[in-house]
């Protein structure tokens, strides 16, 4: 029986002032969330509630259980502080512009 070669992926956490990326080598069948945990990017981060975090691969949100493929870039997604639609409506009521110009 031939054993599958490990896969290379990276995990990314974007901060307000910087972006941190950790390259990983994982077993075939590893999930997006397993990569997040293996990256160590959440260690010591009490400000990031694990249960509220999502994951994306190459910018597209996916389930935590999504199996990874060679070269995947897993992005840790934080919940939005406020629904953008609500923010835009409030801004319109107040007569100001929000978002893209």
Protein Blocks (a to p, Z undefined) as FASTA:
>chain_A
ZZddddddddddddfkbccdddddddehiafklmmmmnommgoplklcfklpccdeehia
cdfklccdehiacddddddfbdfklmmmmmmmnopaehjZZ
